[in-house]
Amino acid sequence: MVFYEILVIVYLIVAVMLIGFVLIQQGKGAGMGASFGSGGSNTVFGSTGSGNFLTRTTAILATLFFVISLILGNQTADKEKSVDEWQNLEVPVADQTIDSDVPATEQSIPVSSDADVPVAEVPKEDDVPN
């Protein structure tokens, strides 16, 4: 389990680095502007060094991303899914069985809030005259 969590963290770091390296690279049309003296060819790595470095780094990161994706997919494919209580929302709550430590009886006895009046003598709404 620890291996899986470390692999997910490495996967996210590789993904962010891959996005960054892809965004840093210049398009193929950028060389045309540099040839007319726009000054875009002067980079930290020299006029052609950044292309090779960024291209190789992007290829390595893309390969790592792909390999880690396959490993993570293989790790999660063998796991059993846990049962979620919200999975089947079509069945009403009353129809579902409830596991309880207290056994259920067929007739539930209502509890009176008034201690002097027995439960059996409380009139029902239908019995009360208007």
Backbone as JSON Lines, residues from 0, in Angstrom:
{"i":0,"aa":"M","n":[0.83,-1.19,0.0],"ca":[0.0,0.0,0.0],"c":[0.87,1.25,0.0]}
{"i":1,"aa":"V","n":[1.98,1.19,0.7],"ca":[2.88,2.35,0.73],"c":[3.49,2.56,-0.65]}
{"i":2,"aa":"F","n":[3.79,1.46,-1.34],"ca":[4.35,1.57,-2.69],"c":[3.38,2.27,-3.63]}
{"i":3,"aa":"Y","n":[2.1,1.96,-3.5],"ca":[1.08,2.57,-4.34],"c":[1.0,4.08,-4.09]}
{"i":4,"aa":"E","n":[1.03,4.49,-2.83],"ca":[0.94,5.91,-2.49],"c":[2.17,6.68,-2.98]}
{"i":5,"aa":"I","n":[3.35,6.08,-2.84],"ca":[4.57,6.72,-3.35],"c":[4.52,6.83,-4.86]}
{"i":6,"aa":"L","n":[4.01,5.79,-5.5],"ca":[3.92,5.8,-6.97],"c":[2.95,6.86,-7.46]}
{"i":7,"aa":"V","n":[1.86,7.09,-6.73],"ca":[0.9,8.14,-7.12],"c":[1.55,9.52,-6.98]}
{"i":8,"aa":"I","n":[2.33,9.72,-5.92],"ca":[3.01,11.01,-5.73],"c":[4.03,11.24,-6.84]}
{"i":9,"aa":"V","n":[4.82,10.21,-7.17],"ca":[5.79,10.33,-8.26],"c":[5.07,10.59,-9.58]}
{"i":10,"aa":"Y","n":[3.94,9.94,-9.77],"ca":[3.14,10.1,-10.99],"c":[2.68,11.56,-11.14]}
{"i":11,"aa":"L","n":[2.22,12.16,-10.05],"ca":[1.78,13.55,-10.1],"c":[2.94,14.5,-10.36]}
{"i":12,"aa":"I","n":[4.09,14.24,-9.76],"ca":[5.27,15.09,-9.99],"c":[5.72,14.99,-11.44]}
{"i":13,"aa":"V","n":[5.76,13.77,-11.98],"ca":[6.15,13.59,-13.39],"c":[5.15,14.28,-14.31]}
{"i":14,"aa":"A","n":[3.86,14.22,-13.99],"ca":[2.84,14.85,-14.82],"c":[3.01,16.37,-14.84]}
{"i":15,"aa":"V","n":[3.26,16.97,-13.67],"ca":[3.45,18.42,-13.6],"c":[4.72,18.83,-14.34]}
{"i":16,"aa":"M","n":[5.8,18.06,-14.17],"ca":[7.04,18.38,-14.88],"c":[6.87,18.24,-16.39]}
{"i":17,"aa":"L","n":[6.14,17.22,-16.82],"ca":[5.9,17.02,-18.25],"c":[5.11,18.19,-18.83]}
{"i":18,"aa":"I","n":[4.11,18.64,-18.12],"ca":[3.33,19.81,-18.58],"c":[4.23,21.04,-18.68]}
{"i":19,"aa":"G","n":[5.06,21.23,-17.66],"ca":[5.97,22.38,-17.68],"c":[6.95,22.34,-18.84]}
{"i":20,"aa":"F","n":[7.55,21.18,-19.1],"ca":[8.52,21.09,-20.2],"c":[7.86,21.24,-21.56]}
{"i":21,"aa":"V","n":[6.64,20.77,-21.7],"ca":[5.95,20.96,-22.97],"c":[5.63,22.44,-23.19]}
{"i":22,"aa":"L","n":[5.25,23.15,-22.13],"ca":[4.93,24.57,-22.27],"c":[6.17,25.43,-22.49]}
{"i":23,"aa":"I","n":[7.32,25.0,-22.0],"ca":[8.55,25.78,-22.17],"c":[9.05,25.71,-23.61]}
{"i":24,"aa":"Q","n":[8.83,24.61,-24.28],"ca":[9.38,24.42,-25.63],"c":[8.78,25.41,-26.63]}
{"i":25,"aa":"Q","n":[9.6,25.77,-27.58],"ca":[9.16,26.66,-28.64],"c":[8.56,25.83,-29.77]}
{"i":26,"aa":"G","n":[7.67,26.43,-30.5],"ca":[7.08,25.75,-31.64],"c":[8.07,25.63,-32.79]}
{"i":27,"aa":"K","n":[7.71,24.87,-33.82],"ca":[8.61,24.69,-34.96],"c":[8.79,25.98,-35.75]}
{"i":28,"aa":"G","n":[7.84,26.88,-35.69],"ca":[7.95,28.14,-36.42],"c":[8.8,29.18,-35.71]}
{"i":29,"aa":"A","n":[9.27,28.89,-34.51],"ca":[10.08,29.86,-33.76],"c":[11.46,30.04,-34.38]}
{"i":30,"aa":"G","n":[11.98,29.03,-35.06],"ca":[13.29,29.14,-35.7],"c":[13.28,30.12,-36.85]}
{"i":31,"aa":"M","n":[12.17,30.27,-37.51],"ca":[12.05,31.2,-38.63],"c":[12.17,32.63,-38.14]}
{"i":32,"aa":"G","n":[11.57,32.95,-37.02],"ca":[11.65,34.3,-36.47],"c":[13.07,34.61,-36.01]}
{"i":33,"aa":"A","n":[13.77,33.61,-35.51],"ca":[15.14,33.82,-35.03],"c":[16.09,34.08,-36.19]}
{"i":34,"aa":"S","n":[15.81,33.51,-37.34],"ca":[16.71,33.7,-38.47],"c":[16.63,35.12,-39.02]}
{"i":35,"aa":"F","n":[15.56,35.85,-38.76],"ca":[15.43,37.23,-39.23],"c":[15.89,38.24,-38.19]}
{"i":36,"aa":"G","n":[16.51,37.76,-37.14],"ca":[17.11,38.67,-36.18],"c":[16.2,39.13,-35.07]}
{"i":37,"aa":"S","n":[15.2,38.35,-34.71],"ca":[14.32,38.78,-33.63],"c":[14.95,38.55,-32.25]}
{"i":38,"aa":"G","n":[16.04,37.82,-32.2],"ca":[16.74,37.61,-30.93],"c":[16.16,36.48,-30.11]}
{"i":39,"aa":"G","n":[15.23,35.73,-30.64],"ca":[14.62,34.63,-29.89],"c":[15.51,33.41,-29.8]}
{"i":40,"aa":"S","n":[16.59,33.35,-30.56],"ca":[17.44,32.17,-30.55],"c":[18.44,32.17,-29.41]}
{"i":41,"aa":"N","n":[18.65,33.3,-28.76],"ca":[19.6,33.36,-27.66],"c":[18.91,32.87,-26.39]}
{"i":42,"aa":"T","n":[19.22,31.66,-26.01],"ca":[18.63,31.08,-24.81],"c":[19.74,30.69,-23.85]}
{"i":43,"aa":"V","n":[19.37,30.13,-22.73],"ca":[20.33,29.71,-21.71],"c":[21.22,28.6,-22.25]}
{"i":44,"aa":"F","n":[20.66,27.71,-23.07],"ca":[21.4,26.55,-23.57],"c":[22.08,26.8,-24.91]}
{"i":45,"aa":"G","n":[22.05,28.0,-25.42],"ca":[22.62,28.27,-26.74],"c":[21.52,28.24,-27.79]}
{"i":46,"aa":"S","n":[21.91,28.44,-29.04],"ca":[20.91,28.53,-30.09],"c":[20.24,27.19,-30.4]}
{"i":47,"aa":"T","n":[20.94,26.09,-30.28],"ca":[20.33,24.79,-30.57],"c":[20.32,23.85,-29.37]}
{"i":48,"aa":"G","n":[20.97,24.22,-28.3],"ca":[21.08,23.33,-27.14],"c":[19.77,23.12,-26.42]}
{"i":49,"aa":"S","n":[18.91,24.12,-26.38],"ca":[17.66,23.97,-25.65],"c":[16.73,22.99,-26.33]}
{"i":50,"aa":"G","n":[16.74,22.94,-27.64],"ca":[15.89,22.02,-28.37],"c":[16.22,20.58,-28.04]}
{"i":51,"aa":"N","n":[17.48,20.24,-28.05],"ca":[17.88,18.87,-27.75],"c":[17.6,18.52,-26.29]}
{"i":52,"aa":"F","n":[17.95,19.42,-25.38],"ca":[17.73,19.15,-23.96],"c":[16.24,19.02,-23.64]}
{"i":53,"aa":"L","n":[15.45,19.96,-24.1],"ca":[14.01,19.93,-23.81],"c":[13.33,18.74,-24.49]}
{"i":54,"aa":"T","n":[13.75,18.42,-25.69],"ca":[13.16,17.29,-26.41],"c":[13.47,15.98,-25.7]}
{"i":55,"aa":"R","n":[14.72,15.8,-25.29],"ca":[15.09,14.57,-24.59],"c":[14.4,14.46,-23.24]}
{"i":56,"aa":"T","n":[14.36,15.57,-22.5],"ca":[13.72,15.55,-21.19],"c":[12.23,15.26,-21.32]}
{"i":57,"aa":"T","n":[11.59,15.85,-22.32],"ca":[10.17,15.6,-22.54],"c":[9.92,14.14,-22.9]}
{"i":58,"aa":"A","n":[10.79,13.58,-23.72],"ca":[10.64,12.17,-24.1],"c":[10.82,11.25,-22.88]}
{"i":59,"aa":"I","n":[11.79,11.56,-22.03],"ca":[12.01,10.74,-20.83],"c":[10.82,10.86,-19.88]}
{"i":60,"aa":"L","n":[10.33,12.09,-19.67],"ca":[9.18,12.28,-18.78],"c":[7.92,11.62,-19.33]}
{"i":61,"aa":"A","n":[7.74,11.69,-20.65],"ca":[6.57,11.04,-21.26],"c":[6.65,9.53,-21.1]}
{"i":62,"aa":"T","n":[7.84,8.96,-21.24],"ca":[8.02,7.52,-21.07],"c":[7.75,7.13,-19.62]}
{"i":63,"aa":"L","n":[8.27,7.91,-18.66],"ca":[8.01,7.65,-17.25],"c":[6.51,7.74,-16.93]}
{"i":64,"aa":"F","n":[5.86,8.74,-17.49],"ca":[4.43,8.93,-17.29],"c":[3.65,7.71,-17.79]}
{"i":65,"aa":"F","n":[4.02,7.22,-18.94],"ca":[3.35,6.07,-19.54],"c":[3.59,4.8,-18.72]}
{"i":66,"aa":"V","n":[4.83,4.58,-18.31],"ca":[5.17,3.38,-17.54],"c":[4.48,3.39,-16.17]}
{"i":67,"aa":"I","n":[4.51,4.54,-15.5],"ca":[3.86,4.63,-14.19],"c":[2.35,4.47,-14.33]}
{"i":68,"aa":"S","n":[1.77,4.96,-15.42],"ca":[0.34,4.77,-15.66],"c":[0.0,3.29,-15.78]}
{"i":69,"aa":"L","n":[0.84,2.54,-16.49],"ca":[0.61,1.1,-16.63],"c":[0.75,0.37,-15.3]}
{"i":70,"aa":"I","n":[1.75,0.76,-14.5],"ca":[1.96,0.12,-13.2],"c":[0.78,0.41,-12.27]}
{"i":71,"aa":"L","n":[0.33,1.67,-12.24],"ca":[-0.8,2.02,-11.39],"c":[-2.08,1.31,-11.84]}
{"i":72,"aa":"G","n":[-2.27,1.2,-13.14],"ca":[-3.43,0.48,-13.65],"c":[-3.39,-0.99,-13.28]}
{"i":73,"aa":"N","n":[-2.21,-1.59,-13.31],"ca":[-2.06,-2.98,-12.93],"c":[-2.28,-3.18,-11.44]}
{"i":74,"aa":"Q","n":[-1.84,-2.23,-10.63],"ca":[-2.02,-2.32,-9.18],"c":[-3.5,-2.22,-8.79]}
{"i":75,"aa":"T","n":[-4.24,-1.37,-9.45],"ca":[-5.64,-1.15,-9.07],"c":[-6.59,-2.15,-9.73]}
{"i":76,"aa":"A","n":[-6.15,-2.87,-10.74],"ca":[-7.03,-3.81,-11.44],"c":[-7.35,-5.02,-10.58]}
{"i":77,"aa":"D","n":[-6.48,-5.41,-9.67],"ca":[-6.68,-6.61,-8.87],"c":[-7.45,-6.35,-7.58]}
{"i":78,"aa":"K","n":[-7.68,-5.11,-7.25],"ca":[-8.36,-4.79,-6.0],"c":[-9.87,-4.97,-6.15]}
{"i":79,"aa":"E","n":[-10.51,-5.45,-5.05],"ca":[-11.96,-5.56,-5.03],"c":[-12.54,-4.22,-4.61]}
{"i":80,"aa":"K","n":[-13.65,-3.88,-5.2],"ca":[-14.29,-2.62,-4.87],"c":[-15.04,-2.77,-3.56]}
{"i":81,"aa":"S","n":[-14.95,-1.77,-2.71],"ca":[-15.69,-1.79,-1.45],"c":[-17.15,-1.43,-1.74]}
{"i":82,"aa":"V","n":[-18.04,-1.99,-0.96],"ca":[-19.47,-1.76,-1.15],"c":[-19.81,-0.4,-0.56]}
{"i":83,"aa":"D","n":[-20.44,0.41,-1.35],"ca":[-20.82,1.76,-0.92],"c":[-22.3,1.77,-0.59]}
{"i":84,"aa":"E","n":[-22.65,2.37,0.54],"ca":[-24.05,2.4,0.93],"c":[-24.88,3.3,0.02]}
{"i":85,"aa":"W","n":[-24.25,4.18,-0.72],"ca":[-24.96,5.07,-1.64],"c":[-24.99,4.51,-3.06]}
{"i":86,"aa":"Q","n":[-24.51,3.29,-3.23],"ca":[-24.4,2.72,-4.57],"c":[-25.76,2.47,-5.21]}
{"i":87,"aa":"N","n":[-26.71,1.9,-4.47],"ca":[-28.01,1.6,-5.02],"c":[-29.02,2.59,-4.44]}
{"i":88,"aa":"L","n":[-29.31,3.64,-5.18],"ca":[-30.22,4.67,-4.71],"c":[-31.66,4.42,-5.13]}
{"i":89,"aa":"E","n":[-31.9,3.35,-5.9],"ca":[-33.26,3.06,-6.35],"c":[-34.1,2.4,-5.26]}
{"i":90,"aa":"V","n":[-33.47,1.72,-4.31],"ca":[-34.21,1.03,-3.26],"c":[-34.5,2.02,-2.14]}
{"i":91,"aa":"P","n":[-35.78,2.19,-1.75],"ca":[-36.09,3.11,-0.66],"c":[-35.5,2.63,0.66]}
{"i":92,"aa":"V","n":[-35.33,3.54,1.56],"ca":[-34.71,3.22,2.85],"c":[-35.58,2.25,3.65]}
{"i":93,"aa":"A","n":[-36.9,2.36,3.55],"ca":[-37.79,1.49,4.31],"c":[-37.68,0.04,3.87]}
{"i":94,"aa":"D","n":[-37.33,-0.21,2.61],"ca":[-37.23,-1.57,2.11],"c":[-35.9,-2.23,2.47]}
{"i":95,"aa":"Q","n":[-34.93,-1.45,2.81],"ca":[-33.62,-2.0,3.14],"c":[-33.64,-2.54,4.56]}
{"i":96,"aa":"T","n":[-32.89,-3.6,4.8],"ca":[-32.8,-4.15,6.14],"c":[-31.78,-3.36,6.94]}
{"i":97,"aa":"I","n":[-32.11,-3.15,8.2],"ca":[-31.23,-2.38,9.07],"c":[-30.65,-3.34,10.09]}
{"i":98,"aa":"D","n":[-29.33,-3.41,10.16],"ca":[-28.68,-4.25,11.15],"c":[-28.62,-3.48,12.46]}
{"i":99,"aa":"S","n":[-29.16,-4.09,13.49],"ca":[-29.22,-3.43,14.78],"c":[-28.94,-4.44,15.88]}
{"i":100,"aa":"D","n":[-28.46,-3.97,17.0],"ca":[-28.23,-4.84,18.16],"c":[-29.53,-5.1,18.91]}
{"i":101,"aa":"V","n":[-30.51,-4.22,18.78],"ca":[-31.79,-4.36,19.47],"c":[-32.75,-5.09,18.55]}
{"i":102,"aa":"P","n":[-33.35,-6.2,19.03],"ca":[-34.29,-6.93,18.16],"c":[-35.56,-6.12,17.96]}
{"i":103,"aa":"A","n":[-36.08,-6.14,16.76],"ca":[-37.3,-5.4,16.44],"c":[-38.51,-6.25,16.79]}
{"i":104,"aa":"T","n":[-39.56,-5.61,17.29],"ca":[-40.81,-6.3,17.6],"c":[-41.83,-5.94,16.53]}
{"i":105,"aa":"E","n":[-42.9,-6.74,16.48],"ca":[-43.91,-6.48,15.47],"c":[-44.72,-5.23,15.8]}
{"i":106,"aa":"Q","n":[-45.02,-5.01,17.06],"ca":[-45.77,-3.82,17.47],"c":[-44.84,-2.96,18.31]}
{"i":107,"aa":"S","n":[-44.67,-1.76,17.87],"ca":[-43.86,-0.85,18.66],"c":[-44.76,-0.12,19.64]}
{"i":108,"aa":"I","n":[-44.33,0.01,20.87],"ca":[-45.13,0.64,21.92],"c":[-44.73,2.1,21.99]}
{"i":109,"aa":"P","n":[-45.71,3.03,21.8],"ca":[-45.35,4.44,21.86],"c":[-45.06,4.86,23.3]}
{"i":110,"aa":"V","n":[-44.14,5.77,23.45],"ca":[-43.78,6.27,24.77],"c":[-44.51,7.57,24.99]}
{"i":111,"aa":"S","n":[-45.2,7.68,26.13],"ca":[-45.96,8.88,26.44],"c":[-45.04,9.91,27.08]}
{"i":112,"aa":"S","n":[-45.27,11.17,26.76],"ca":[-44.49,12.22,27.38],"c":[-45.04,12.59,28.75]}
{"i":113,"aa":"D","n":[-46.32,12.25,29.02],"ca":[-46.95,12.54,30.3],"c":[-46.87,11.28,31.16]}
{"i":114,"aa":"A","n":[-46.22,11.34,32.3],"ca":[-45.99,10.16,33.13],"c":[-47.25,9.69,33.83]}
{"i":115,"aa":"D","n":[-48.25,10.55,34.09],"ca":[-49.45,10.16,34.82],"c":[-50.45,9.41,33.96]}
{"i":116,"aa":"V","n":[-50.45,9.61,32.66],"ca":[-51.44,9.02,31.78],"c":[-50.86,7.74,31.19]}
{"i":117,"aa":"P","n":[-51.53,6.6,31.39],"ca":[-51.03,5.37,30.77],"c":[-51.16,5.45,29.25]}
{"i":118,"aa":"V","n":[-50.35,4.74,28.58],"ca":[-50.3,4.78,27.12],"c":[-51.6,4.27,26.52]}
{"i":119,"aa":"A","n":[-52.22,3.26,27.1],"ca":[-53.44,2.67,26.54],"c":[-54.62,3.62,26.61]}
{"i":120,"aa":"E","n":[-54.66,4.6,27.53],"ca":[-55.8,5.48,27.69],"c":[-55.71,6.75,26.86]}
{"i":121,"aa":"V","n":[-54.67,6.94,26.14],"ca":[-54.54,8.13,25.31],"c":[-55.45,7.96,24.1]}
{"i":122,"aa":"P","n":[-56.39,8.89,23.87],"ca":[-57.33,8.74,22.75],"c":[-56.61,9.0,21.42]}
{"i":123,"aa":"K","n":[-57.09,8.33,20.4],"ca":[-56.57,8.53,19.07],"c":[-57.25,9.74,18.46]}
{"i":124,"aa":"E","n":[-56.73,10.25,17.38],"ca":[-57.29,11.44,16.73],"c":[-58.69,11.16,16.19]}
{"i":125,"aa":"D","n":[-58.95,9.93,15.75],"ca":[-60.26,9.6,15.18],"c":[-61.35,9.51,16.26]}
{"i":126,"aa":"D","n":[-60.96,9.19,17.49],"ca":[-61.92,9.02,18.58],"c":[-62.31,10.34,19.24]}
{"i":127,"aa":"V","n":[-61.61,11.39,18.99],"ca":[-61.87,12.69,19.66],"c":[-63.07,13.33,18.99]}
{"i":128,"aa":"P","n":[-64.13,13.69,19.78],"ca":[-65.3,14.36,19.17],"c":[-64.94,15.77,18.74]}
{"i":129,"aa":"N","n":[-65.61,16.23,17.72],"ca":[-65.35,17.58,17.18],"c":[-66.08,18.62,17.93]}
